[in-house]
Amino acid sequence: MNKLSNFKYLMIFYKKYKKVFLPILSLIILVVGYLMFIKQPLYLYKQNIELSKDLNLKLAQAEKVLAFSKMYEKQIIELNPSEKKLITLALPDKPDYPSLITHLTVLAKKSGFFVNSMDIEDLGIQSTKENDNKNIGKLLVKMKLVGGGYNELKNMINLLQESIMMNDIYSLNFSNKNPVYEITLVVYYNFSSLNQKNGK
């Protein structure tokens, strides 16, 4: 009997406050539905949008780099004579004795020396266990410099190391009693280009 009375009481209470309970119940259902079914897909959707923006940004950057590369490639192909001369000096297709002598003489003058003598010997290719490169030829250059001292020698070494011309300093010979400074270095050239021109 009490259960029946309680049920009637609840029904009366529900009918009386139905207009209040229905919006609250609807709101609870909406919140629960959002949390269960909408929030996660919405988060994934936002994440996808961010990834898409990031991908588009990277794509735009890649296109800029590609465009720059093509422009730079075109500039390399259209080298002016002075730029071609620099590249030829760095690794010439064959021994270029006049350019080599001029370049080394200029470096010596910049360092504070005068070139007393210069001997150049074409070593061709001399492969070793450490270096088995059959495309690079070598020139052995022996220079005797006068008119400077130890500081000028350091300047000359720095200039050779910074030079666009590919070279390795092989030996240095000097003494306090002798005013002549001797530098021996190896200068490289592209032997493969020479072979191709000769048909080898």
Biotite code that builds the C-alpha atoms (Angstrom):
import biotite.structure as struc

atoms = struc.array([
    struc.Atom([0.000, 0.000, 0.000], chain_id="A", res_id=1, res_name="MET", atom_name="CA", element="C"),
    struc.Atom([2.893, 2.306, 0.847], chain_id="A", res_id=2, res_name="ASN", atom_name="CA", element="C"),
    struc.Atom([4.499, 1.537, -2.531], chain_id="A", res_id=3, res_name="LYS", atom_name="CA", element="C"),
    struc.Atom([1.290, 2.517, -4.322], chain_id="A", res_id=4, res_name="LEU", atom_name="CA", element="C"),
    struc.Atom([1.057, 5.743, -2.311], chain_id="A", res_id=5, res_name="SER", atom_name="CA", element="C"),
    struc.Atom([4.657, 6.567, -3.099], chain_id="A", res_id=6, res_name="ASN", atom_name="CA", element="C"),
    struc.Atom([4.094, 5.947, -6.790], chain_id="A", res_id=7, res_name="PHE", atom_name="CA", element="C"),
    struc.Atom([0.982, 8.196, -6.800], chain_id="A", res_id=8, res_name="LYS", atom_name="CA", element="C"),
    struc.Atom([2.968, 10.831, -4.971], chain_id="A", res_id=9, res_name="TYR", atom_name="CA", element="C"),
    struc.Atom([5.720, 10.635, -7.539], chain_id="A", res_id=10, res_name="LEU", atom_name="CA", element="C"),
    struc.Atom([3.246, 10.897, -10.401], chain_id="A", res_id=11, res_name="MET", atom_name="CA", element="C"),
    struc.Atom([1.636, 13.950, -8.847], chain_id="A", res_id=12, res_name="ILE", atom_name="CA", element="C"),
    struc.Atom([5.069, 15.476, -8.251], chain_id="A", res_id=13, res_name="PHE", atom_name="CA", element="C"),
    struc.Atom([6.130, 14.683, -11.817], chain_id="A", res_id=14, res_name="TYR", atom_name="CA", element="C"),
    struc.Atom([2.959, 16.198, -13.352], chain_id="A", res_id=15, res_name="LYS", atom_name="CA", element="C"),
    struc.Atom([3.364, 19.268, -11.184], chain_id="A", res_id=16, res_name="LYS", atom_name="CA", element="C"),
    struc.Atom([7.033, 19.849, -12.095], chain_id="A", res_id=17, res_name="TYR", atom_name="CA", element="C"),
    struc.Atom([7.068, 18.258, -15.525], chain_id="A", res_id=18, res_name="LYS", atom_name="CA", element="C"),
    struc.Atom([7.831, 21.536, -17.259], chain_id="A", res_id=19, res_name="LYS", atom_name="CA", element="C"),
    struc.Atom([10.921, 21.967, -15.120], chain_id="A", res_id=20, res_name="VAL", atom_name="CA", element="C"),
    struc.Atom([12.200, 18.383, -15.322], chain_id="A", res_id=21, res_name="PHE", atom_name="CA", element="C"),
    struc.Atom([11.898, 17.963, -19.086], chain_id="A", res_id=22, res_name="LEU", atom_name="CA", element="C"),
    struc.Atom([14.403, 20.742, -20.033], chain_id="A", res_id=23, res_name="PRO", atom_name="CA", element="C"),
    struc.Atom([16.817, 19.511, -17.346], chain_id="A", res_id=24, res_name="ILE", atom_name="CA", element="C"),
    struc.Atom([16.510, 15.932, -18.550], chain_id="A", res_id=25, res_name="LEU", atom_name="CA", element="C"),
    struc.Atom([17.010, 17.034, -22.153], chain_id="A", res_id=26, res_name="SER", atom_name="CA", element="C"),
    struc.Atom([20.075, 19.002, -21.151], chain_id="A", res_id=27, res_name="LEU", atom_name="CA", element="C"),
    struc.Atom([21.526, 15.987, -19.314], chain_id="A", res_id=28, res_name="ILE", atom_name="CA", element="C"),
    struc.Atom([20.927, 13.796, -22.376], chain_id="A", res_id=29, res_name="ILE", atom_name="CA", element="C"),
    struc.Atom([22.596, 16.373, -24.618], chain_id="A", res_id=30, res_name="LEU", atom_name="CA", element="C"),
    struc.Atom([25.630, 16.656, -22.353], chain_id="A", res_id=31, res_name="VAL", atom_name="CA", element="C"),
    struc.Atom([26.016, 12.887, -22.065], chain_id="A", res_id=32, res_name="VAL", atom_name="CA", element="C"),
    struc.Atom([25.544, 12.488, -25.820], chain_id="A", res_id=33, res_name="GLY", atom_name="CA", element="C"),
    struc.Atom([28.147, 15.189, -26.518], chain_id="A", res_id=34, res_name="TYR", atom_name="CA", element="C"),
    struc.Atom([30.678, 13.583, -24.206], chain_id="A", res_id=35, res_name="LEU", atom_name="CA", element="C"),
    struc.Atom([30.095, 10.086, -25.577], chain_id="A", res_id=36, res_name="MET", atom_name="CA", element="C"),
    struc.Atom([29.548, 10.614, -29.293], chain_id="A", res_id=37, res_name="PHE", atom_name="CA", element="C"),
    struc.Atom([30.550, 14.132, -30.409], chain_id="A", res_id=38, res_name="ILE", atom_name="CA", element="C"),
    struc.Atom([33.520, 15.340, -28.362], chain_id="A", res_id=39, res_name="LYS", atom_name="CA", element="C"),
    struc.Atom([36.051, 12.742, -29.565], chain_id="A", res_id=40, res_name="GLN", atom_name="CA", element="C"),
    struc.Atom([35.132, 12.958, -33.298], chain_id="A", res_id=41, res_name="PRO", atom_name="CA", element="C"),
    struc.Atom([35.167, 16.754, -33.002], chain_id="A", res_id=42, res_name="LEU", atom_name="CA", element="C"),
    struc.Atom([38.623, 16.647, -31.436], chain_id="A", res_id=43, res_name="TYR", atom_name="CA", element="C"),
    struc.Atom([39.854, 14.347, -34.215], chain_id="A", res_id=44, res_name="LEU", atom_name="CA", element="C"),
    struc.Atom([38.312, 16.662, -36.803], chain_id="A", res_id=45, res_name="TYR", atom_name="CA", element="C"),
    struc.Atom([40.129, 19.674, -35.330], chain_id="A", res_id=46, res_name="LYS", atom_name="CA", element="C"),
    struc.Atom([43.338, 17.664, -35.224], chain_id="A", res_id=47, res_name="GLN", atom_name="CA", element="C"),
    struc.Atom([42.939, 16.745, -38.889], chain_id="A", res_id=48, res_name="ASN", atom_name="CA", element="C"),
    struc.Atom([42.429, 20.402, -39.751], chain_id="A", res_id=49, res_name="ILE", atom_name="CA", element="C"),
    struc.Atom([45.661, 21.320, -37.946], chain_id="A", res_id=50, res_name="GLU", atom_name="CA", element="C"),
    struc.Atom([47.530, 18.499, -39.702], chain_id="A", res_id=51, res_name="LEU", atom_name="CA", element="C"),
    struc.Atom([46.127, 19.635, -43.015], chain_id="A", res_id=52, res_name="SER", atom_name="CA", element="C"),
    struc.Atom([47.270, 23.217, -42.368], chain_id="A", res_id=53, res_name="LYS", atom_name="CA", element="C"),
    struc.Atom([50.732, 21.978, -41.400], chain_id="A", res_id=54, res_name="ASP", atom_name="CA", element="C"),
    struc.Atom([50.922, 19.774, -44.499], chain_id="A", res_id=55, res_name="LEU", atom_name="CA", element="C"),
    struc.Atom([49.874, 22.646, -46.746], chain_id="A", res_id=56, res_name="ASN", atom_name="CA", element="C"),
    struc.Atom([52.501, 24.891, -45.139], chain_id="A", res_id=57, res_name="LEU", atom_name="CA", element="C"),
    struc.Atom([55.230, 22.296, -45.686], chain_id="A", res_id=58, res_name="LYS", atom_name="CA", element="C"),
    struc.Atom([54.046, 21.775, -49.262], chain_id="A", res_id=59, res_name="LEU", atom_name="CA", element="C"),
    struc.Atom([54.224, 25.521, -49.901], chain_id="A", res_id=60, res_name="ALA", atom_name="CA", element="C"),
    struc.Atom([57.737, 25.629, -48.439], chain_id="A", res_id=61, res_name="GLN", atom_name="CA", element="C"),
    struc.Atom([58.797, 22.677, -50.582], chain_id="A", res_id=62, res_name="ALA", atom_name="CA", element="C"),
    struc.Atom([57.443, 24.416, -53.683], chain_id="A", res_id=63, res_name="GLU", atom_name="CA", element="C"),
    struc.Atom([59.429, 27.548, -52.789], chain_id="A", res_id=64, res_name="LYS", atom_name="CA", element="C"),
    struc.Atom([62.605, 25.482, -52.352], chain_id="A", res_id=65, res_name="VAL", atom_name="CA", element="C"),
    struc.Atom([61.982, 23.739, -55.678], chain_id="A", res_id=66, res_name="LEU", atom_name="CA", element="C"),
    struc.Atom([61.410, 27.056, -57.427], chain_id="A", res_id=67, res_name="ALA", atom_name="CA", element="C"),
    struc.Atom([64.588, 28.458, -55.874], chain_id="A", res_id=68, res_name="PHE", atom_name="CA", element="C"),
    struc.Atom([66.534, 25.339, -56.910], chain_id="A", res_id=69, res_name="SER", atom_name="CA", element="C"),
    struc.Atom([65.362, 25.673, -60.501], chain_id="A", res_id=70, res_name="LYS", atom_name="CA", element="C"),
    struc.Atom([66.293, 29.352, -60.510], chain_id="A", res_id=71, res_name="MET", atom_name="CA", element="C"),
    struc.Atom([69.698, 28.566, -58.988], chain_id="A", res_id=72, res_name="TYR", atom_name="CA", element="C"),
    struc.Atom([70.235, 25.753, -61.502], chain_id="A", res_id=73, res_name="GLU", atom_name="CA", element="C"),
    struc.Atom([69.483, 28.167, -64.312], chain_id="A", res_id=74, res_name="LYS", atom_name="CA", element="C"),
    struc.Atom([71.986, 30.647, -62.873], chain_id="A", res_id=75, res_name="GLN", atom_name="CA", element="C"),
    struc.Atom([74.659, 27.935, -62.722], chain_id="A", res_id=76, res_name="ILE", atom_name="CA", element="C"),
    struc.Atom([74.038, 27.011, -66.349], chain_id="A", res_id=77, res_name="ILE", atom_name="CA", element="C"),
    struc.Atom([74.238, 30.714, -67.313], chain_id="A", res_id=78, res_name="GLU", atom_name="CA", element="C"),
    struc.Atom([77.599, 31.399, -65.641], chain_id="A", res_id=79, res_name="LEU", atom_name="CA", element="C"),
    struc.Atom([79.405, 34.529, -66.659], chain_id="A", res_id=80, res_name="ASN", atom_name="CA", element="C"),
    struc.Atom([83.046, 34.307, -67.822], chain_id="A", res_id=81, res_name="PRO", atom_name="CA", element="C"),
    struc.Atom([84.533, 35.329, -64.444], chain_id="A", res_id=82, res_name="SER", atom_name="CA", element="C"),
    struc.Atom([82.489, 32.646, -62.622], chain_id="A", res_id=83, res_name="GLU", atom_name="CA", element="C"),
    struc.Atom([83.522, 30.017, -65.163], chain_id="A", res_id=84, res_name="LYS", atom_name="CA", element="C"),
    struc.Atom([87.143, 31.078, -64.633], chain_id="A", res_id=85, res_name="LYS", atom_name="CA", element="C"),
    struc.Atom([86.790, 30.551, -60.855], chain_id="A", res_id=86, res_name="LEU", atom_name="CA", element="C"),
    struc.Atom([85.368, 27.050, -61.357], chain_id="A", res_id=87, res_name="ILE", atom_name="CA", element="C"),
    struc.Atom([88.144, 26.252, -63.837], chain_id="A", res_id=88, res_name="THR", atom_name="CA", element="C"),
    struc.Atom([90.720, 27.447, -61.317], chain_id="A", res_id=89, res_name="LEU", atom_name="CA", element="C"),
    struc.Atom([89.207, 25.280, -58.553], chain_id="A", res_id=90, res_name="ALA", atom_name="CA", element="C"),
    struc.Atom([89.523, 22.053, -60.564], chain_id="A", res_id=91, res_name="LEU", atom_name="CA", element="C"),
    struc.Atom([90.712, 22.627, -64.139], chain_id="A", res_id=92, res_name="PRO", atom_name="CA", element="C"),
    struc.Atom([90.105, 20.100, -66.909], chain_id="A", res_id=93, res_name="ASP", atom_name="CA", element="C"),
    struc.Atom([93.848, 19.969, -67.570], chain_id="A", res_id=94, res_name="LYS", atom_name="CA", element="C"),
    struc.Atom([97.015, 21.488, -66.113], chain_id="A", res_id=95, res_name="PRO", atom_name="CA", element="C"),
    struc.Atom([96.703, 25.247, -66.645], chain_id="A", res_id=96, res_name="ASP", atom_name="CA", element="C"),
    struc.Atom([100.253, 26.429, -65.916], chain_id="A", res_id=97, res_name="TYR", atom_name="CA", element="C"),
    struc.Atom([99.832, 30.164, -66.730], chain_id="A", res_id=98, res_name="PRO", atom_name="CA", element="C"),
    struc.Atom([96.743, 30.530, -64.497], chain_id="A", res_id=99, res_name="SER", atom_name="CA", element="C"),
    struc.Atom([98.379, 28.499, -61.728], chain_id="A", res_id=100, res_name="LEU", atom_name="CA", element="C"),
    struc.Atom([101.587, 30.571, -61.775], chain_id="A", res_id=101, res_name="ILE", atom_name="CA", element="C"),
    struc.Atom([99.592, 33.823, -61.822], chain_id="A", res_id=102, res_name="THR", atom_name="CA", element="C"),
    struc.Atom([97.360, 32.718, -58.950], chain_id="A", res_id=103, res_name="HIS", atom_name="CA", element="C"),
    struc.Atom([100.237, 31.579, -56.727], chain_id="A", res_id=104, res_name="LEU", atom_name="CA", element="C"),
    struc.Atom([102.221, 34.730, -57.497], chain_id="A", res_id=105, res_name="THR", atom_name="CA", element="C"),
    struc.Atom([99.258, 36.893, -56.462], chain_id="A", res_id=106, res_name="VAL", atom_name="CA", element="C"),
    struc.Atom([98.838, 34.920, -53.216], chain_id="A", res_id=107, res_name="LEU", atom_name="CA", element="C"),
    struc.Atom([102.543, 35.307, -52.442], chain_id="A", res_id=108, res_name="ALA", atom_name="CA", element="C"),
    struc.Atom([102.344, 39.057, -53.006], chain_id="A", res_id=109, res_name="LYS", atom_name="CA", element="C"),
    struc.Atom([99.258, 39.311, -50.784], chain_id="A", res_id=110, res_name="LYS", atom_name="CA", element="C"),
    struc.Atom([101.052, 37.459, -48.011], chain_id="A", res_id=111, res_name="SER", atom_name="CA", element="C"),
    struc.Atom([104.082, 39.770, -48.179], chain_id="A", res_id=112, res_name="GLY", atom_name="CA", element="C"),
    struc.Atom([106.446, 37.576, -50.215], chain_id="A", res_id=113, res_name="PHE", atom_name="CA", element="C"),
    struc.Atom([107.980, 37.673, -53.667], chain_id="A", res_id=114, res_name="PHE", atom_name="CA", element="C"),
    struc.Atom([108.278, 34.509, -55.755], chain_id="A", res_id=115, res_name="VAL", atom_name="CA", element="C"),
    struc.Atom([111.950, 33.739, -56.316], chain_id="A", res_id=116, res_name="ASN", atom_name="CA", element="C"),
    struc.Atom([111.318, 30.558, -58.328], chain_id="A", res_id=117, res_name="SER", atom_name="CA", element="C"),
    struc.Atom([108.574, 28.063, -59.085], chain_id="A", res_id=118, res_name="MET", atom_name="CA", element="C"),
    struc.Atom([108.899, 24.533, -60.428], chain_id="A", res_id=119, res_name="ASP", atom_name="CA", element="C"),
    struc.Atom([105.832, 22.543, -61.524], chain_id="A", res_id=120, res_name="ILE", atom_name="CA", element="C"),
    struc.Atom([105.816, 18.817, -62.236], chain_id="A", res_id=121, res_name="GLU", atom_name="CA", element="C"),
    struc.Atom([102.820, 16.911, -63.590], chain_id="A", res_id=122, res_name="ASP", atom_name="CA", element="C"),
    struc.Atom([102.475, 13.748, -61.508], chain_id="A", res_id=123, res_name="LEU", atom_name="CA", element="C"),
    struc.Atom([99.375, 12.571, -63.362], chain_id="A", res_id=124, res_name="GLY", atom_name="CA", element="C"),
    struc.Atom([97.556, 9.963, -61.295], chain_id="A", res_id=125, res_name="ILE", atom_name="CA", element="C"),
    struc.Atom([99.380, 8.341, -58.425], chain_id="A", res_id=126, res_name="GLN", atom_name="CA", element="C"),
    struc.Atom([96.891, 6.073, -56.672], chain_id="A", res_id=127, res_name="SER", atom_name="CA", element="C"),
    struc.Atom([97.726, 4.774, -53.215], chain_id="A", res_id=128, res_name="THR", atom_name="CA", element="C"),
    struc.Atom([95.982, 2.448, -50.779], chain_id="A", res_id=129, res_name="LYS", atom_name="CA", element="C"),
    struc.Atom([94.494, 5.552, -49.115], chain_id="A", res_id=130, res_name="GLU", atom_name="CA", element="C"),
    struc.Atom([93.577, 7.228, -52.397], chain_id="A", res_id=131, res_name="ASN", atom_name="CA", element="C"),
    struc.Atom([92.422, 5.076, -55.304], chain_id="A", res_id=132, res_name="ASP", atom_name="CA", element="C"),
    struc.Atom([90.830, 7.948, -57.223], chain_id="A", res_id=133, res_name="ASN", atom_name="CA", element="C"),
    struc.Atom([91.548, 7.511, -60.941], chain_id="A", res_id=134, res_name="LYS", atom_name="CA", element="C"),
    struc.Atom([89.903, 10.793, -61.969], chain_id="A", res_id=135, res_name="ASN", atom_name="CA", element="C"),
    struc.Atom([92.088, 13.334, -60.165], chain_id="A", res_id=136, res_name="ILE", atom_name="CA", element="C"),
    struc.Atom([95.461, 14.379, -61.523], chain_id="A", res_id=137, res_name="GLY", atom_name="CA", element="C"),
    struc.Atom([98.174, 16.054, -59.443], chain_id="A", res_id=138, res_name="LYS", atom_name="CA", element="C"),
    struc.Atom([100.690, 18.812, -60.015], chain_id="A", res_id=139, res_name="LEU", atom_name="CA", element="C"),
    struc.Atom([103.662, 19.059, -57.669], chain_id="A", res_id=140, res_name="LEU", atom_name="CA", element="C"),
    struc.Atom([104.556, 22.731, -57.142], chain_id="A", res_id=141, res_name="VAL", atom_name="CA", element="C"),
    struc.Atom([107.815, 23.812, -55.471], chain_id="A", res_id=142, res_name="LYS", atom_name="CA", element="C"),
    struc.Atom([107.980, 27.508, -54.637], chain_id="A", res_id=143, res_name="MET", atom_name="CA", element="C"),
    struc.Atom([110.837, 29.563, -53.233], chain_id="A", res_id=144, res_name="LYS", atom_name="CA", element="C"),
    struc.Atom([109.682, 32.781, -51.564], chain_id="A", res_id=145, res_name="LEU", atom_name="CA", element="C"),
    struc.Atom([111.747, 35.758, -50.418], chain_id="A", res_id=146, res_name="VAL", atom_name="CA", element="C"),
    struc.Atom([111.158, 39.137, -48.826], chain_id="A", res_id=147, res_name="GLY", atom_name="CA", element="C"),
    struc.Atom([109.160, 37.976, -45.820], chain_id="A", res_id=148, res_name="GLY", atom_name="CA", element="C"),
    struc.Atom([109.416, 36.217, -42.485], chain_id="A", res_id=149, res_name="GLY", atom_name="CA", element="C"),
    struc.Atom([107.500, 33.834, -40.259], chain_id="A", res_id=150, res_name="TYR", atom_name="CA", element="C"),
    struc.Atom([104.348, 36.007, -40.122], chain_id="A", res_id=151, res_name="ASN", atom_name="CA", element="C"),
    struc.Atom([104.298, 36.273, -43.920], chain_id="A", res_id=152, res_name="GLU", atom_name="CA", element="C"),
    struc.Atom([104.676, 32.484, -44.105], chain_id="A", res_id=153, res_name="LEU", atom_name="CA", element="C"),
    struc.Atom([101.597, 32.056, -41.873], chain_id="A", res_id=154, res_name="LYS", atom_name="CA", element="C"),
    struc.Atom([99.712, 34.475, -44.138], chain_id="A", res_id=155, res_name="ASN", atom_name="CA", element="C"),
    struc.Atom([100.728, 32.454, -47.201], chain_id="A", res_id=156, res_name="MET", atom_name="CA", element="C"),
    struc.Atom([99.578, 29.179, -45.617], chain_id="A", res_id=157, res_name="ILE", atom_name="CA", element="C"),
    struc.Atom([96.215, 30.741, -44.706], chain_id="A", res_id=158, res_name="ASN", atom_name="CA", element="C"),
    struc.Atom([95.760, 32.105, -48.216], chain_id="A", res_id=159, res_name="LEU", atom_name="CA", element="C"),
    struc.Atom([96.513, 28.692, -49.740], chain_id="A", res_id=160, res_name="LEU", atom_name="CA", element="C"),
    struc.Atom([94.033, 27.006, -47.389], chain_id="A", res_id=161, res_name="GLN", atom_name="CA", element="C"),
    struc.Atom([91.335, 29.596, -48.216], chain_id="A", res_id=162, res_name="GLU", atom_name="CA", element="C"),
    struc.Atom([92.061, 29.532, -51.952], chain_id="A", res_id=163, res_name="SER", atom_name="CA", element="C"),
    struc.Atom([89.383, 28.232, -54.311], chain_id="A", res_id=164, res_name="ILE", atom_name="CA", element="C"),
    struc.Atom([92.175, 26.244, -55.981], chain_id="A", res_id=165, res_name="MET", atom_name="CA", element="C"),
    struc.Atom([92.167, 22.655, -54.683], chain_id="A", res_id=166, res_name="MET", atom_name="CA", element="C"),
    struc.Atom([95.554, 22.106, -53.075], chain_id="A", res_id=167, res_name="ASN", atom_name="CA", element="C"),
    struc.Atom([97.369, 20.392, -50.212], chain_id="A", res_id=168, res_name="ASP", atom_name="CA", element="C"),
    struc.Atom([100.529, 21.748, -48.617], chain_id="A", res_id=169, res_name="ILE", atom_name="CA", element="C"),
    struc.Atom([103.082, 18.940, -48.801], chain_id="A", res_id=170, res_name="TYR", atom_name="CA", element="C"),
    struc.Atom([106.077, 20.440, -46.990], chain_id="A", res_id=171, res_name="SER", atom_name="CA", element="C"),
    struc.Atom([107.627, 23.658, -45.620], chain_id="A", res_id=172, res_name="LEU", atom_name="CA", element="C"),
    struc.Atom([111.343, 24.366, -45.409], chain_id="A", res_id=173, res_name="ASN", atom_name="CA", element="C"),
    struc.Atom([112.877, 27.434, -43.761], chain_id="A", res_id=174, res_name="PHE", atom_name="CA", element="C"),
    struc.Atom([115.504, 28.477, -41.238], chain_id="A", res_id=175, res_name="SER", atom_name="CA", element="C"),
    struc.Atom([116.595, 31.639, -39.450], chain_id="A", res_id=176, res_name="ASN", atom_name="CA", element="C"),
    struc.Atom([119.903, 31.640, -41.343], chain_id="A", res_id=177, res_name="LYS", atom_name="CA", element="C"),
    struc.Atom([118.313, 31.282, -44.778], chain_id="A", res_id=178, res_name="ASN", atom_name="CA", element="C"),
    struc.Atom([116.028, 34.118, -46.029], chain_id="A", res_id=179, res_name="PRO", atom_name="CA", element="C"),
    struc.Atom([114.421, 31.770, -48.586], chain_id="A", res_id=180, res_name="VAL", atom_name="CA", element="C"),
    struc.Atom([111.164, 30.012, -47.623], chain_id="A", res_id=181, res_name="TYR", atom_name="CA", element="C"),
    struc.Atom([110.372, 26.875, -49.591], chain_id="A", res_id=182, res_name="GLU", atom_name="CA", element="C"),
    struc.Atom([106.791, 25.595, -49.937], chain_id="A", res_id=183, res_name="ILE", atom_name="CA", element="C"),
    struc.Atom([105.912, 22.368, -51.698], chain_id="A", res_id=184, res_name="THR", atom_name="CA", element="C"),
    struc.Atom([102.252, 21.748, -52.475], chain_id="A", res_id=185, res_name="LEU", atom_name="CA", element="C"),
    struc.Atom([100.076, 19.480, -54.571], chain_id="A", res_id=186, res_name="VAL", atom_name="CA", element="C"),
    struc.Atom([97.491, 21.071, -56.877], chain_id="A", res_id=187, res_name="VAL", atom_name="CA", element="C"),
    struc.Atom([94.719, 18.953, -58.396], chain_id="A", res_id=188, res_name="TYR", atom_name="CA", element="C"),
    struc.Atom([93.051, 18.855, -61.796], chain_id="A", res_id=189, res_name="TYR", atom_name="CA", element="C"),
    struc.Atom([90.271, 16.799, -63.386], chain_id="A", res_id=190, res_name="ASN", atom_name="CA", element="C"),
    struc.Atom([92.116, 13.964, -65.136], chain_id="A", res_id=191, res_name="PHE", atom_name="CA", element="C"),
    struc.Atom([88.868, 12.265, -66.287], chain_id="A", res_id=192, res_name="SER", atom_name="CA", element="C"),
    struc.Atom([87.960, 15.281, -68.450], chain_id="A", res_id=193, res_name="SER", atom_name="CA", element="C"),
    struc.Atom([91.408, 15.163, -70.040], chain_id="A", res_id=194, res_name="LEU", atom_name="CA", element="C"),
    struc.Atom([91.011, 11.454, -70.813], chain_id="A", res_id=195, res_name="ASN", atom_name="CA", element="C"),
    struc.Atom([87.581, 12.031, -72.372], chain_id="A", res_id=196, res_name="GLN", atom_name="CA", element="C"),
    struc.Atom([88.984, 14.760, -74.619], chain_id="A", res_id=197, res_name="LYS", atom_name="CA", element="C"),
    struc.Atom([91.827, 12.458, -75.665], chain_id="A", res_id=198, res_name="ASN", atom_name="CA", element="C"),
    struc.Atom([89.342, 9.652, -76.343], chain_id="A", res_id=199, res_name="GLY", atom_name="CA", element="C"),
    struc.Atom([90.741, 7.328, -73.666], chain_id="A", res_id=200, res_name="LYS", atom_name="CA", element="C"),
])
